[in-house]
């Protein structure tokens, strides 16, 4: 096998997915290849990004699974198995995964979080809420973290972190954008490449 087979799980606009696609096209991500995008929202723009890049996109919603988390996760796992996925990347995937799911892919699920873990992380900290909390606390430095996913929200081992300066007059929106541009979009592809390269040595 020439590259680890990667699935990216998304829920929204897919800016982090785009960063991975760009890295792949530029040769920065070469030990892994994105072969599948799964969205738990049918209208996620990330699916359009996948389509433009020629990557198959699949929609699996909890509603379609009768609102049942176990059935929802089973359906995703079946799709991952069918596509022989080696590595999973959560890129703005707005659904907490159970221990049963994370145990199926130990140290093979990555997530990017928009803060320097252990600050502003865990249950309830996602999207703009993270940046709102950082500004409310008055921190001078924030950033992003790529970590392995386990059963604890944002609780897995840290792979990479990058700091970003908080500027006077920042709003949650301006800070979110800077953290994406200066941290998330850089360290996510780097971490995925690092983990893919290690996986390739094991496979």
VEXDREN-2710 file (C-alpha; in Angstrom, 1 decimal):
% VEXDREN-2710
k/r/px/py/pz
1/UNK/0.0/0.0/0.0
2/UNK/1.4/3.4/-1.0
3/UNK/-0.6/5.6/1.4
4/UNK/-2.8/5.3/4.5
5/UNK/-6.5/5.5/3.6
6/UNK/-8.1/8.5/5.3
7/UNK/-11.7/9.3/6.0
8/UNK/-12.6/12.8/7.1
9/UNK/-15.8/13.3/9.2
10/UNK/-17.5/16.7/8.8
11/UNK/-20.6/18.6/9.8
12/UNK/-20.2/22.1/8.4
13/UNK/-18.3/24.3/6.0
14/UNK/-15.3/22.1/5.7
15/UNK/-12.4/24.7/6.0
16/UNK/-10.2/22.1/7.7
17/UNK/-11.1/19.5/5.1
18/UNK/-10.1/22.1/2.5
19/UNK/-6.7/22.5/4.3
20/UNK/-6.2/18.8/4.0
21/UNK/-7.2/18.6/0.4
22/UNK/-4.8/21.5/-0.4
23/UNK/-2.0/19.8/1.5
24/UNK/-2.6/16.6/-0.5
25/UNK/-2.6/18.5/-3.8
26/UNK/0.6/20.3/-2.8
27/UNK/2.4/17.1/-1.8
28/UNK/2.6/18.1/1.9
29/UNK/0.2/15.2/2.7
30/UNK/1.7/12.2/0.8
31/UNK/1.8/9.3/3.3
32/UNK/-2.0/9.4/3.5
33/UNK/-4.8/9.9/1.0
34/UNK/-8.3/11.1/1.6
35/UNK/-10.6/8.5/0.1
36/UNK/-13.9/9.3/1.9
37/UNK/-15.8/12.2/3.4
38/UNK/-18.7/11.4/5.8
39/UNK/-21.1/14.2/6.9
40/UNK/-23.8/13.9/9.5
41/UNK/-25.5/16.9/7.9
42/UNK/-26.9/16.6/4.4
43/UNK/-26.4/20.4/3.6
44/UNK/-22.8/20.6/4.8
45/UNK/-20.7/22.6/2.4
46/UNK/-17.8/20.3/3.1
47/UNK/-19.5/17.8/0.8
48/UNK/-19.3/20.3/-2.0
49/UNK/-15.5/20.7/-1.3
50/UNK/-15.1/16.9/-1.4
51/UNK/-17.0/16.7/-4.7
52/UNK/-14.9/19.4/-6.3
53/UNK/-11.8/17.4/-5.2
54/UNK/-13.2/14.1/-6.6
55/UNK/-13.5/12.6/-3.2
56/UNK/-16.6/10.4/-2.5
57/UNK/-19.0/12.0/0.0
58/UNK/-21.5/10.1/2.1
59/UNK/-24.3/11.5/4.4
60/UNK/-25.1/9.5/7.5
61/UNK/-27.4/11.3/10.0
62/UNK/-28.6/10.2/13.4
63/UNK/-32.1/10.9/12.3
64/UNK/-31.8/8.4/9.4
65/UNK/-30.7/5.9/12.1
66/UNK/-33.9/6.4/14.1
67/UNK/-32.2/8.9/16.4
68/UNK/-30.2/6.1/17.9
69/UNK/-26.5/6.8/18.7
70/UNK/-25.5/3.1/18.5
71/UNK/-27.1/2.6/15.1
72/UNK/-25.6/5.9/13.9
73/UNK/-22.1/4.8/14.9
74/UNK/-22.6/1.3/13.6
75/UNK/-23.5/2.7/10.2
76/UNK/-20.4/4.9/10.1
77/UNK/-18.2/2.0/11.2
78/UNK/-19.6/-0.1/8.4
79/UNK/-18.9/2.6/5.9
80/UNK/-15.3/2.9/7.2
81/UNK/-14.8/-0.8/7.0
82/UNK/-16.2/-1.0/3.5
83/UNK/-13.7/1.6/2.4
84/UNK/-10.8/0.0/4.3
85/UNK/-10.1/3.1/6.2
86/UNK/-6.8/3.3/8.2
87/UNK/-7.1/6.7/9.7
88/UNK/-10.1/9.0/10.7
89/UNK/-9.9/12.8/10.9
90/UNK/-12.6/14.8/12.6
91/UNK/-12.8/18.1/10.9
92/UNK/-15.6/20.1/12.6
93/UNK/-17.6/16.9/13.2
94/UNK/-20.3/18.0/15.7
95/UNK/-21.1/14.6/17.2
96/UNK/-19.4/13.1/20.3
97/UNK/-18.3/9.5/19.6
98/UNK/-18.7/6.8/22.2
99/UNK/-15.9/4.7/23.7
100/UNK/-17.1/1.8/21.6
101/UNK/-16.4/3.8/18.5
102/UNK/-13.1/5.3/19.6
103/UNK/-11.8/1.9/20.8
104/UNK/-12.4/0.5/17.3
105/UNK/-9.7/2.9/16.0
106/UNK/-7.1/3.3/18.8
107/UNK/-4.7/6.2/18.0
108/UNK/-6.2/6.3/14.5
109/UNK/-8.7/9.1/15.1
110/UNK/-7.5/12.7/15.0
111/UNK/-9.3/15.9/15.9
112/UNK/-8.3/19.6/15.7
113/UNK/-9.5/21.8/18.6
114/UNK/-9.3/25.7/18.4
115/UNK/-7.5/26.2/21.7
116/UNK/-4.3/25.2/23.5
117/UNK/-5.6/22.1/25.3
118/UNK/-6.1/21.8/28.3
119/UNK/-7.5/25.4/28.1
120/UNK/-11.1/25.9/26.9
121/UNK/-11.8/22.3/26.0
122/UNK/-14.1/19.4/26.9
123/UNK/-17.8/19.1/26.8
124/UNK/-19.6/22.2/25.5
125/UNK/-16.4/23.9/24.1
126/UNK/-16.8/24.0/20.3
127/UNK/-16.9/26.6/17.5
128/UNK/-17.2/30.2/18.6
129/UNK/-17.8/29.2/22.2
130/UNK/-14.1/28.4/22.6
131/UNK/-13.0/31.9/21.4
132/UNK/-15.7/33.6/23.5
133/UNK/-14.3/31.8/26.6
134/UNK/-10.7/32.8/25.7
135/UNK/-11.6/36.5/25.3
136/UNK/-13.8/36.4/28.5
137/UNK/-10.8/35.1/30.4
138/UNK/-8.5/37.7/28.9
139/UNK/-5.8/35.3/27.7
140/UNK/-3.0/36.9/25.6
141/UNK/-2.2/33.7/23.7
142/UNK/-4.5/31.0/22.4
143/UNK/-4.1/28.6/19.5
144/UNK/-5.0/25.2/18.2
145/UNK/-4.3/21.6/19.1
146/UNK/-4.4/18.4/17.1
147/UNK/-4.9/15.3/19.4
148/UNK/-5.9/11.7/19.3
149/UNK/-9.5/11.1/20.1
150/UNK/-10.6/8.9/22.9
151/UNK/-13.9/8.6/24.9
152/UNK/-13.3/11.8/26.7
153/UNK/-14.1/15.0/24.7
154/UNK/-10.7/16.6/23.8
155/UNK/-9.1/14.2/26.2
156/UNK/-6.8/12.2/24.0
157/UNK/-3.0/12.5/23.7
158/UNK/-1.7/15.8/22.1
159/UNK/0.1/15.5/18.7
160/UNK/0.8/19.1/17.8
161/UNK/0.0/22.6/19.1
162/UNK/0.5/26.0/17.7
163/UNK/0.1/29.3/19.6
164/UNK/-1.7/32.4/18.2
165/UNK/-1.6/35.9/19.7
166/UNK/-4.8/37.4/20.9
167/UNK/-5.0/41.0/19.6
168/UNK/-6.6/44.1/21.2
169/UNK/-10.1/44.5/19.8
170/UNK/-10.5/40.9/18.9
171/UNK/-14.0/39.5/18.6
172/UNK/-14.8/35.8/18.8
173/UNK/-15.1/35.9/15.0
174/UNK/-11.8/37.6/14.2
175/UNK/-10.0/35.4/16.7
176/UNK/-11.6/32.3/15.2
177/UNK/-10.4/33.3/11.8
178/UNK/-6.8/34.0/12.9
179/UNK/-6.6/30.7/14.8
180/UNK/-7.8/28.9/11.7
181/UNK/-5.4/30.6/9.4
182/UNK/-2.3/30.7/11.6
183/UNK/-2.8/27.4/13.4
184/UNK/-5.5/24.9/12.5
185/UNK/-4.9/24.9/8.7
186/UNK/-1.2/24.4/9.3
187/UNK/-0.9/21.8/12.0
188/UNK/-3.8/19.6/11.0
189/UNK/-2.2/18.5/7.7
190/UNK/1.2/18.2/9.4
191/UNK/-0.2/16.0/12.1
192/UNK/-2.2/13.8/9.6
193/UNK/1.0/13.4/7.6
194/UNK/3.0/12.4/10.8
195/UNK/0.4/9.8/11.9
196/UNK/0.0/8.5/8.3
197/UNK/3.7/8.0/7.9
198/UNK/3.9/6.1/11.2
199/UNK/0.9/4.0/10.2
200/UNK/2.5/3.1/6.9
201/UNK/5.5/1.7/8.8
202/UNK/3.2/-0.5/10.7
203/UNK/0.8/-1.6/7.9
END
